[in-house]
Amino acid sequence: MSSVKKACICSFCAALCYVLPVAFHAMGLGMVFSPMHLPVLLCGLLCGWPYGAFCGIAGPVISCVLSGMPSPAQLVYMAPELCAYGLAAGLGMGLIRTGKTGIDLYLSLLPAMLLGRVVGGVAQALFYLSTARSYSAALWVSSYVVGTLPGAVFQLIVLPALTLGLTRARLIPARYPKEGAST
């Protein structure tokens, strides 16, 4: 894929970081499904780690400026978390080559989702320490693991399906040309 096409996809994904949370929060589903994670992970999967990392920082900043979500205080720990998602998803797709796109997607997504949650928890802990508020492992588990479990399941269903659908529609190139020809 050309760098121009990657930049366009990255820009679109960064814009979705504003649009999706507004839509999900309007339906009362924003905290449950973590909608900002979707476009950042998608950008990393489709465009690679530099674009995914950039989208992970630019997306929440754009959303914060336009909608106030996340708040500037939340942005301090959300931007590193989302940057880690995009970076790790892109690295995974760049390094993992099993010969099956679906397997590559899951083997890239799972570590990216875990790493993002760890980075987000560390950033949040540092933020809370700097404000003299308490933070614990139990708070991290409840907010980053248990609280986001429905969103993680949603991402694991939607992102591979979306990526494979974009490939079948020939909007993005097939990862393995033989695999694309057989579908």
C-alpha positions in Angstrom: 0.0 0.0 0.0 1.3 3.5 -0.8 2.2 5.9 1.9 -0.5 8.3 0.6 -3.2 5.6 1.0 -1.8 4.7 4.5 -1.9 8.4 5.4 -5.5 8.6 4.2 -6.5 5.5 6.2 -4.7 6.9 9.2 -6.5 10.2 8.9 -9.9 8.5 8.6 -9.2 6.3 11.6 -8.1 9.4 13.6 -11.4 11.1 12.7 -13.3 7.9 13.8 -11.7 8.4 17.2 -14.0 11.4 17.5 -17.1 10.0 15.7 -17.3 6.6 17.3 -17.1 7.6 20.9 -19.8 10.3 20.4 -22.1 7.7 18.8 -21.4 5.0 21.4 -21.7 7.4 24.3 -25.0 8.7 22.9 -26.3 5.1 23.1 -24.9 4.7 26.6 -22.3 2.1 25.4 -19.1 4.2 25.4 -17.5 2.9 28.6 -18.5 -0.7 27.8 -17.2 -1.0 24.2 -14.2 1.3 24.2 -15.0 2.7 20.8 -11.8 4.7 20.4 -9.8 1.5 20.5 -11.3 0.2 17.3 -10.0 2.7 14.8 -6.5 2.8 16.4 -6.2 -1.0 16.3 -7.5 -1.0 12.7 -5.0 1.7 11.7 -2.1 -0.3 13.1 -3.3 -3.6 11.5 -3.8 -2.0 8.0 -1.1 0.7 7.9 1.7 -0.5 10.2 3.2 0.6 13.5 4.2 4.2 12.7 0.7 5.1 11.5 -1.0 3.1 14.3 1.1 4.9 16.9 0.4 8.3 15.4 -3.3 7.5 15.2 -3.2 6.4 18.9 -2.0 9.8 19.9 -3.7 12.1 17.4 -7.2 10.4 17.7 -7.7 11.1 21.4 -6.2 14.6 21.1 -8.6 15.4 18.3 -11.6 14.0 20.2 -10.6 15.8 23.4 -10.4 19.2 21.5 -13.7 18.7 19.6 -15.8 16.9 22.2 -14.1 17.1 25.6 -13.9 13.3 25.6 -11.5 12.2 26.9 -11.0 15.0 29.4 -7.5 16.5 29.4 -6.7 14.6 32.6 -7.8 11.3 31.0 -5.8 12.1 27.9 -2.6 11.9 29.9 -3.1 8.1 30.3 -5.3 7.4 27.3 -2.8 8.7 24.7 0.0 6.3 25.8 -2.5 3.4 26.0 -3.9 4.0 22.5 -0.4 4.7 21.1 0.6 1.3 22.4 -2.4 -0.4 20.8 -1.6 1.1 17.3 2.1 0.5 17.6 1.8 -3.1 18.8 -0.9 -4.1 16.3 1.2 -2.7 13.5 4.3 -4.4 14.7 2.5 -7.7 15.0 1.2 -7.5 11.5 4.7 -6.6 10.3 6.4 -9.5 12.1 3.9 -12.3 12.1 3.4 -14.2 8.9 1.7 -17.6 9.4 0.3 -17.8 5.8 -3.2 -17.2 7.0 -4.5 -13.6 7.4 -7.1 -14.5 10.1 -4.5 -16.1 12.3 -2.1 -13.2 11.7 -4.8 -10.8 12.8 -5.5 -12.6 16.1 -1.9 -13.1 16.8 -1.3 -9.3 16.3 -4.5 -8.2 18.2 -4.2 -10.2 21.4 -0.7 -9.0 22.4 -1.6 -5.4 21.3 -4.7 -5.4 23.5 -2.8 -6.7 26.5 0.1 -4.3 26.0 -2.2 -1.3 25.6 -4.0 -2.2 28.9 -0.7 -2.6 30.7 0.6 0.7 29.3 -2.7 2.4 30.1 -2.6 1.1 33.7 1.0 2.2 34.2 0.3 5.7 32.8 -2.8 5.9 35.0 -0.9 4.9 38.1 1.8 7.5 37.4 -0.9 10.1 36.8 -2.6 9.2 40.1 0.7 9.2 42.0 1.4 12.7 40.6 -2.0 13.9 41.9 -1.6 12.2 45.3 -4.6 10.0 44.7 -4.5 6.3 45.4 -4.2 3.7 42.7 -4.0 -0.1 43.2 -3.7 -3.3 41.2 -7.4 -4.0 42.1 -8.4 -0.6 40.5 -6.4 -1.5 37.4 -7.9 -4.9 37.1 -11.4 -3.5 37.5 -11.0 -0.7 35.1 -8.6 -2.1 32.4 -9.5 -5.8 32.5 -13.0 -6.5 33.8 -14.6 -3.2 32.8 -13.3 -3.4 29.2 -13.9 -7.2 28.6 -17.1 -6.6 26.5 -15.1 -4.1 24.4 -12.2 -6.6 23.9 -14.6 -9.3 22.8 -16.3 -6.8 20.4 -12.9 -5.8 19.0 -11.8 -9.4 18.5 -15.0 -10.0 16.5 -15.2 -6.8 14.5 -11.6 -6.0 13.6 -10.7 -9.3 11.8 -14.1 -9.3 10.1 -13.7 -5.7 8.9 -10.1 -6.3 7.8 -11.0 -9.4 5.8 -14.1 -7.7 4.4 -11.9 -4.7 3.2 -9.6 -7.2 1.6 -12.4 -9.1 -0.2 -13.8 -5.8 -1.4 -10.3 -5.1 -2.7 -10.1 -1.8 -0.8 -6.8 -3.0 0.7 -4.4 -5.4 -0.8 -4.5 -9.1 0.1 -1.9 -10.1 2.6 -1.3 -13.4 0.9 -2.2 -13.2 -2.8 -3.0 -16.9 -3.1 -5.3 -16.7 0.0 -7.1 -13.7 -1.6 -7.6 -15.5 -4.9 -9.2 -18.5 -3.3 -11.9 -16.5 -1.5 
